[in-house]
């Protein structure tokens, strides 16, 4: 379990937001409203989560991003790869988000 790492949720759906806040807090993450933090962006954020991510990157934001999407197509996958985001497909199963966030905080070192 990753402890004391700040996560900012860019999610507009109240039920998804509440669910993520609960599950992340159980896994030891700190959900914050602002500041330096890894981001979780839902595909529906502001109508186009991928565009919101691209806008953040264009503004110089290089925070780690987990992007949530249902049935992502090849175009979306390519956009996320260019934007250096980890894709997690919905519906969420188990601790997929926690594992993805753990990858940011505990990178595998090359031999």
VMD Tcl script that builds the backbone (N, CA, C; Angstrom):
set m [mol new atoms 333]
animate dup $m
set s [atomselect $m all]
$s set {name element resname resid chain x y z} {
  {N N UNK 1 A 0.843 -1.181 0.000}
  {CA C UNK 1 A 0.000 0.000 0.000}
  {C C UNK 1 A 0.885 1.240 0.000}
  {N N UNK 2 A 0.522 2.228 -0.799}
  {CA C UNK 2 A 1.248 3.488 -0.872}
  {C C UNK 2 A 0.659 4.426 0.169}
  {N N UNK 3 A 1.481 5.042 0.982}
  {CA C UNK 3 A 1.003 5.910 2.053}
  {C C UNK 3 A 1.323 7.369 1.750}
  {N N UNK 4 A 0.427 8.274 2.157}
  {CA C UNK 4 A 0.665 9.713 2.166}
  {C C UNK 4 A 1.053 10.300 0.815}
  {N N UNK 5 A 0.423 9.897 -0.245}
  {CA C UNK 5 A 0.646 10.493 -1.557}
  {C C UNK 5 A -0.612 11.241 -1.962}
  {N N UNK 6 A -0.428 12.497 -2.377}
  {CA C UNK 6 A -1.565 13.353 -2.724}
  {C C UNK 6 A -2.114 13.004 -4.097}
  {N N UNK 7 A -3.431 12.935 -4.178}
  {CA C UNK 7 A -4.145 12.634 -5.415}
  {C C UNK 7 A -5.207 13.703 -5.601}
  {N N UNK 8 A -5.283 14.243 -6.808}
  {CA C UNK 8 A -6.342 15.201 -7.141}
  {C C UNK 8 A -7.270 14.532 -8.142}
  {N N UNK 9 A -8.572 14.573 -7.857}
  {CA C UNK 9 A -9.564 13.921 -8.708}
  {C C UNK 9 A -10.239 14.943 -9.613}
  {N N UNK 10 A -10.153 14.748 -10.908}
  {CA C UNK 10 A -10.855 15.581 -11.879}
  {C C UNK 10 A -11.999 14.736 -12.429}
  {N N UNK 11 A -13.050 14.660 -11.634}
  {CA C UNK 11 A -14.206 13.806 -11.901}
  {C C UNK 11 A -15.446 14.613 -11.569}
  {N N UNK 12 A -16.399 14.679 -12.496}
  {CA C UNK 12 A -17.608 15.468 -12.270}
  {C C UNK 12 A -18.792 14.647 -11.774}
  {N N UNK 13 A -18.827 13.366 -12.059}
  {CA C UNK 13 A -19.938 12.511 -11.634}
  {C C UNK 13 A -19.855 12.306 -10.117}
  {N N UNK 14 A -20.862 12.782 -9.371}
  {CA C UNK 14 A -20.806 12.709 -7.904}
  {C C UNK 14 A -20.642 11.294 -7.348}
  {N N UNK 15 A -21.293 10.310 -7.959}
  {CA C UNK 15 A -21.185 8.946 -7.433}
  {C C UNK 15 A -19.798 8.360 -7.701}
  {N N UNK 16 A -19.242 8.632 -8.871}
  {CA C UNK 16 A -17.885 8.168 -9.183}
  {C C UNK 16 A -16.888 8.865 -8.260}
  {N N UNK 17 A -17.068 10.165 -8.063}
  {CA C UNK 17 A -16.188 10.938 -7.192}
  {C C UNK 17 A -16.198 10.381 -5.764}
  {N N UNK 18 A -17.380 10.155 -5.216}
  {CA C UNK 18 A -17.490 9.634 -3.847}
  {C C UNK 18 A -16.850 8.255 -3.724}
  {N N UNK 19 A -17.078 7.415 -4.721}
  {CA C UNK 19 A -16.511 6.074 -4.708}
  {C C UNK 19 A -14.987 6.119 -4.743}
  {N N UNK 20 A -14.439 6.964 -5.616}
  {CA C UNK 20 A -12.985 7.087 -5.710}
  {C C UNK 20 A -12.391 7.650 -4.424}
  {N N UNK 21 A -13.018 8.675 -3.868}
  {CA C UNK 21 A -12.518 9.259 -2.619}
  {C C UNK 21 A -12.456 8.202 -1.521}
  {N N UNK 22 A -13.497 7.413 -1.412}
  {CA C UNK 22 A -13.552 6.376 -0.387}
  {C C UNK 22 A -12.472 5.320 -0.612}
  {N N UNK 23 A -12.413 4.762 -1.816}
  {CA C UNK 23 A -11.472 3.666 -2.057}
  {C C UNK 23 A -10.022 4.131 -1.962}
  {N N UNK 24 A -9.730 5.341 -2.436}
  {CA C UNK 24 A -8.356 5.842 -2.350}
  {C C UNK 24 A -7.947 6.113 -0.906}
  {N N UNK 25 A -8.867 6.622 -0.110}
  {CA C UNK 25 A -8.530 6.881 1.298}
  {C C UNK 25 A -8.249 5.574 2.037}
  {N N UNK 26 A -8.986 4.519 1.702}
  {CA C UNK 26 A -8.745 3.208 2.311}
  {C C UNK 26 A -7.360 2.690 1.936}
  {N N UNK 27 A -6.916 2.994 0.709}
  {CA C UNK 27 A -5.607 2.534 0.247}
  {C C UNK 27 A -4.468 3.418 0.741}
  {N N UNK 28 A -4.794 4.469 1.507}
  {CA C UNK 28 A -3.745 5.297 2.089}
  {C C UNK 28 A -3.380 6.534 1.303}
  {N N UNK 29 A -4.161 6.866 0.274}
  {CA C UNK 29 A -3.890 8.068 -0.509}
  {C C UNK 29 A -4.590 9.263 0.122}
  {N N UNK 30 A -4.009 10.436 -0.066}
  {CA C UNK 30 A -4.576 11.693 0.409}
  {C C UNK 30 A -5.276 12.370 -0.765}
  {N N UNK 31 A -6.595 12.470 -0.752}
  {CA C UNK 31 A -7.328 13.136 -1.832}
  {C C UNK 31 A -7.376 14.626 -1.504}
  {N N UNK 32 A -6.853 15.453 -2.428}
  {CA C UNK 32 A -6.757 16.898 -2.212}
  {C C UNK 32 A -7.510 17.651 -3.297}
  {N N UNK 33 A -7.834 18.916 -3.017}
  {CA C UNK 33 A -8.540 19.755 -3.985}
  {C C UNK 33 A -7.596 20.567 -4.862}
  {N N UNK 34 A -6.362 20.748 -4.437}
  {CA C UNK 34 A -5.412 21.569 -5.185}
  {C C UNK 34 A -3.991 21.210 -4.753}
  {N N UNK 35 A -3.034 21.835 -5.402}
  {CA C UNK 35 A -1.644 21.621 -5.042}
  {C C UNK 35 A -0.988 20.563 -5.905}
  {N N UNK 36 A 0.253 20.277 -5.558}
  {CA C UNK 36 A 1.015 19.283 -6.295}
  {C C UNK 36 A 0.489 17.895 -5.956}
  {N N UNK 37 A 0.034 17.210 -6.967}
  {CA C UNK 37 A -0.549 15.891 -6.743}
  {C C UNK 37 A -0.607 15.136 -8.056}
  {N N UNK 38 A -0.627 13.817 -7.952}
  {CA C UNK 38 A -0.950 13.008 -9.119}
  {C C UNK 38 A -2.421 13.264 -9.430}
  {N N UNK 39 A -2.803 13.088 -10.686}
  {CA C UNK 39 A -4.171 13.375 -11.110}
  {C C UNK 39 A -4.882 12.099 -11.542}
  {N N UNK 40 A -6.153 12.032 -11.230}
  {CA C UNK 40 A -7.033 11.019 -11.810}
  {C C UNK 40 A -8.068 11.796 -12.599}
  {N N UNK 41 A -8.110 11.557 -13.910}
  {CA C UNK 41 A -9.016 12.293 -14.793}
  {C C UNK 41 A -10.005 11.316 -15.414}
  {N N UNK 42 A -11.281 11.629 -15.293}
  {CA C UNK 42 A -12.330 10.824 -15.908}
  {C C UNK 42 A -12.539 11.290 -17.347}
  {N N UNK 43 A -12.858 10.361 -18.236}
  {CA C UNK 43 A -13.039 10.697 -19.650}
  {C C UNK 43 A -14.120 11.747 -19.877}
  {N N UNK 44 A -15.089 11.853 -18.978}
  {CA C UNK 44 A -16.186 12.815 -19.142}
  {C C UNK 44 A -15.914 14.167 -18.475}
  {N N UNK 45 A -14.739 14.343 -17.878}
  {CA C UNK 45 A -14.419 15.597 -17.203}
  {C C UNK 45 A -14.486 16.754 -18.197}
  {N N UNK 46 A -15.311 17.741 -17.891}
  {CA C UNK 46 A -15.533 18.914 -18.742}
  {C C UNK 46 A -15.938 18.532 -20.170}
  {N N UNK 47 A -16.588 17.394 -20.306}
  {CA C UNK 47 A -17.068 16.957 -21.610}
  {C C UNK 47 A -16.045 16.203 -22.439}
  {N N UNK 48 A -14.755 16.367 -22.142}
  {CA C UNK 48 A -13.688 15.691 -22.877}
  {C C UNK 48 A -12.441 15.668 -22.004}
  {N N UNK 49 A -12.337 14.638 -21.184}
  {CA C UNK 49 A -11.208 14.530 -20.265}
  {C C UNK 49 A -9.863 14.502 -20.959}
  {N N UNK 50 A -9.806 13.901 -22.154}
  {CA C UNK 50 A -8.538 13.848 -22.883}
  {C C UNK 50 A -8.094 15.252 -23.298}
  {N N UNK 51 A -9.046 16.084 -23.703}
  {CA C UNK 51 A -8.705 17.465 -24.059}
  {C C UNK 51 A -8.250 18.235 -22.820}
  {N N UNK 52 A -8.914 18.003 -21.694}
  {CA C UNK 52 A -8.504 18.646 -20.439}
  {C C UNK 52 A -7.070 18.252 -20.090}
  {N N UNK 53 A -6.730 16.978 -20.269}
  {CA C UNK 53 A -5.367 16.508 -20.021}
  {C C UNK 53 A -4.382 17.187 -20.967}
  {N N UNK 54 A -4.723 17.237 -22.250}
  {CA C UNK 54 A -3.836 17.883 -23.222}
  {C C UNK 54 A -3.636 19.357 -22.890}
  {N N UNK 55 A -4.691 20.028 -22.433}
  {CA C UNK 55 A -4.578 21.435 -22.029}
  {C C UNK 55 A -3.635 21.582 -20.836}
  {N N UNK 56 A -3.754 20.683 -19.858}
  {CA C UNK 56 A -2.856 20.721 -18.703}
  {C C UNK 56 A -1.406 20.528 -19.127}
  {N N UNK 57 A -1.172 19.587 -20.019}
  {CA C UNK 57 A 0.195 19.343 -20.502}
  {C C UNK 57 A 0.725 20.566 -21.255}
  {N N UNK 58 A -0.124 21.202 -22.057}
  {CA C UNK 58 A 0.288 22.395 -22.808}
  {C C UNK 58 A 0.643 23.545 -21.864}
  {N N UNK 59 A 0.045 23.560 -20.676}
  {CA C UNK 59 A 0.332 24.589 -19.675}
  {C C UNK 59 A 1.564 24.242 -18.837}
  {N N UNK 60 A 2.184 23.118 -19.144}
  {CA C UNK 60 A 3.396 22.726 -18.435}
  {C C UNK 60 A 3.180 21.806 -17.247}
  {N N UNK 61 A 1.961 21.349 -17.034}
  {CA C UNK 61 A 1.686 20.440 -15.925}
  {C C UNK 61 A 2.193 19.050 -16.306}
  {N N UNK 62 A 3.157 18.552 -15.559}
  {CA C UNK 62 A 3.727 17.235 -15.872}
  {C C UNK 62 A 3.436 16.217 -14.765}
  {N N UNK 63 A 2.372 16.463 -13.999}
  {CA C UNK 63 A 1.984 15.543 -12.918}
  {C C UNK 63 A 1.628 14.173 -13.490}
  {N N UNK 64 A 1.889 13.124 -12.733}
  {CA C UNK 64 A 1.452 11.794 -13.161}
  {C C UNK 64 A -0.073 11.766 -13.292}
  {N N UNK 65 A -0.571 11.060 -14.327}
  {CA C UNK 65 A -2.014 11.016 -14.581}
  {C C UNK 65 A -2.484 9.579 -14.784}
  {N N UNK 66 A -3.560 9.241 -14.078}
  {CA C UNK 66 A -4.321 8.024 -14.350}
  {C C UNK 66 A -5.603 8.497 -15.006}
  {N N UNK 67 A -5.906 7.954 -16.170}
  {CA C UNK 67 A -7.070 8.371 -16.945}
  {C C UNK 67 A -8.087 7.238 -16.944}
  {N N UNK 68 A -9.329 7.550 -16.571}
  {CA C UNK 68 A -10.397 6.551 -16.498}
  {C C UNK 68 A -11.286 6.631 -17.733}
  {N N UNK 69 A -11.493 5.495 -18.405}
  {CA C UNK 69 A -12.321 5.487 -19.613}
  {C C UNK 69 A -13.042 4.152 -19.757}
  {N N UNK 70 A -14.204 4.218 -20.400}
  {CA C UNK 70 A -14.976 3.028 -20.728}
  {C C UNK 70 A -14.831 2.764 -22.223}
  {N N UNK 71 A -14.446 1.586 -22.596}
  {CA C UNK 71 A -14.281 1.191 -24.002}
  {C C UNK 71 A -13.433 2.200 -24.788}
  {N N UNK 72 A -12.197 2.452 -24.372}
  {CA C UNK 72 A -11.361 3.423 -25.089}
  {C C UNK 72 A -10.998 2.912 -26.483}
  {N N UNK 73 A -11.097 3.798 -27.464}
  {CA C UNK 73 A -10.726 3.416 -28.825}
  {C C UNK 73 A -9.238 3.704 -29.056}
  {N N UNK 74 A -8.756 3.330 -30.219}
  {CA C UNK 74 A -7.335 3.486 -30.546}
  {C C UNK 74 A -6.912 4.953 -30.512}
  {N N UNK 75 A -7.766 5.842 -30.992}
  {CA C UNK 75 A -7.435 7.271 -31.005}
  {C C UNK 75 A -7.226 7.788 -29.584}
  {N N UNK 76 A -8.121 7.420 -28.674}
  {CA C UNK 76 A -7.971 7.854 -27.286}
  {C C UNK 76 A -6.699 7.267 -26.678}
  {N N UNK 77 A -6.450 5.995 -26.928}
  {CA C UNK 77 A -5.232 5.361 -26.403}
  {C C UNK 77 A -3.983 6.095 -26.891}
  {N N UNK 78 A -3.978 6.493 -28.163}
  {CA C UNK 78 A -2.833 7.231 -28.705}
  {C C UNK 78 A -2.684 8.596 -28.046}
  {N N UNK 79 A -3.800 9.299 -27.859}
  {CA C UNK 79 A -3.757 10.616 -27.198}
  {C C UNK 79 A -3.199 10.484 -25.783}
  {N N UNK 80 A -3.618 9.459 -25.074}
  {CA C UNK 80 A -3.144 9.260 -23.705}
  {C C UNK 80 A -1.666 8.906 -23.669}
  {N N UNK 81 A -1.223 8.108 -24.631}
  {CA C UNK 81 A 0.201 7.762 -24.693}
  {C C UNK 81 A 1.046 9.015 -24.930}
  {N N UNK 82 A 0.608 9.859 -25.851}
  {CA C UNK 82 A 1.328 11.102 -26.134}
  {C C UNK 82 A 1.356 11.996 -24.897}
  {N N UNK 83 A 0.269 11.987 -24.134}
  {CA C UNK 83 A 0.167 12.822 -22.927}
  {C C UNK 83 A 0.764 12.148 -21.690}
  {N N UNK 84 A 1.347 10.973 -21.866}
  {CA C UNK 84 A 2.000 10.241 -20.779}
  {C C UNK 84 A 1.053 9.943 -19.610}
  {N N UNK 85 A -0.114 9.412 -19.937}
  {CA C UNK 85 A -1.096 9.037 -18.914}
  {C C UNK 85 A -1.254 7.520 -18.895}
  {N N UNK 86 A -1.534 6.989 -17.726}
  {CA C UNK 86 A -1.838 5.566 -17.592}
  {C C UNK 86 A -3.348 5.399 -17.723}
  {N N UNK 87 A -3.767 4.520 -18.610}
  {CA C UNK 87 A -5.186 4.253 -18.831}
  {C C UNK 87 A -5.658 3.149 -17.890}
  {N N UNK 88 A -6.766 3.415 -17.200}
  {CA C UNK 88 A -7.451 2.390 -16.414}
  {C C UNK 88 A -8.878 2.348 -16.933}
  {N N UNK 89 A -9.289 1.158 -17.382}
  {CA C UNK 89 A -10.621 1.030 -17.971}
  {C C UNK 89 A -11.689 0.810 -16.909}
  {N N UNK 90 A -12.837 1.458 -17.141}
  {CA C UNK 90 A -14.016 1.273 -16.288}
  {C C UNK 90 A -14.873 0.175 -16.905}
  {N N UNK 91 A -15.604 -0.585 -16.138}
  {CA C UNK 91 A -15.764 -0.446 -14.696}
  {C C UNK 91 A -14.494 -0.873 -13.962}
  {N N UNK 92 A -14.267 -0.227 -12.835}
  {CA C UNK 92 A -13.077 -0.490 -12.036}
  {C C UNK 92 A -13.233 -1.808 -11.298}
  {N N UNK 93 A -12.173 -2.584 -11.305}
  {CA C UNK 93 A -12.174 -3.882 -10.638}
  {C C UNK 93 A -10.986 -3.937 -9.682}
  {N N UNK 94 A -11.244 -4.194 -8.435}
  {CA C UNK 94 A -10.150 -4.349 -7.480}
  {C C UNK 94 A -9.389 -3.061 -7.237}
  {N N UNK 95 A -8.074 -3.194 -7.162}
  {CA C UNK 95 A -7.234 -2.050 -6.816}
  {C C UNK 95 A -6.446 -1.520 -8.016}
  {N N UNK 96 A -7.057 -1.514 -9.185}
  {CA C UNK 96 A -6.367 -1.072 -10.401}
  {C C UNK 96 A -5.797 0.338 -10.275}
  {N N UNK 97 A -6.580 1.242 -9.708}
  {CA C UNK 97 A -6.106 2.624 -9.574}
  {C C UNK 97 A -4.948 2.684 -8.592}
  {N N UNK 98 A -5.074 2.003 -7.478}
  {CA C UNK 98 A -3.991 1.986 -6.495}
  {C C UNK 98 A -2.704 1.435 -7.079}
  {N N UNK 99 A -2.814 0.376 -7.874}
  {CA C UNK 99 A -1.620 -0.186 -8.512}
  {C C UNK 99 A -1.020 0.789 -9.508}
  {N N UNK 100 A -1.872 1.451 -10.298}
  {CA C UNK 100 A -1.372 2.429 -11.273}
  {C C UNK 100 A -0.677 3.584 -10.562}
  {N N UNK 101 A -1.277 4.085 -9.493}
  {CA C UNK 101 A -0.657 5.171 -8.734}
  {C C UNK 101 A 0.621 4.703 -8.057}
  {N N UNK 102 A 0.634 3.472 -7.599}
  {CA C UNK 102 A 1.845 2.915 -6.995}
  {C C UNK 102 A 2.990 2.867 -7.981}
  {N N UNK 103 A 2.696 2.648 -9.259}
  {CA C UNK 103 A 3.740 2.640 -10.284}
  {C C UNK 103 A 4.432 3.991 -10.379}
  {N N UNK 104 A 3.686 5.075 -10.171}
  {CA C UNK 104 A 4.292 6.406 -10.206}
  {C C UNK 104 A 5.236 6.612 -9.032}
  {N N UNK 105 A 4.832 6.131 -7.868}
  {CA C UNK 105 A 5.585 6.389 -6.649}
  {C C UNK 105 A 6.663 5.347 -6.376}
  {N N UNK 106 A 6.577 4.209 -7.045}
  {CA C UNK 106 A 7.553 3.136 -6.853}
  {C C UNK 106 A 7.988 2.598 -8.211}
  {N N UNK 107 A 8.651 3.426 -9.026}
  {CA C UNK 107 A 9.029 2.964 -10.367}
  {C C UNK 107 A 10.011 1.801 -10.304}
  {N N UNK 108 A 9.910 0.938 -11.297}
  {CA C UNK 108 A 10.834 -0.189 -11.406}
  {C C UNK 108 A 12.149 0.347 -11.948}
  {N N UNK 109 A 13.240 0.037 -11.269}
  {CA C UNK 109 A 14.551 0.523 -11.691}
  {C C UNK 109 A 15.151 -0.441 -12.695}
  {N N UNK 110 A 15.765 0.127 -13.720}
  {CA C UNK 110 A 16.428 -0.691 -14.729}
  {C C UNK 110 A 17.707 -1.266 -14.142}
  {N N UNK 111 A 18.046 -2.468 -14.570}
  {CA C UNK 111 A 19.262 -3.114 -14.066}
  {C C UNK 111 A 20.489 -2.513 -14.692}
}
mol reanalyze $m
mol bondsrecalc $m
mol representation Tube
mol addrep $m
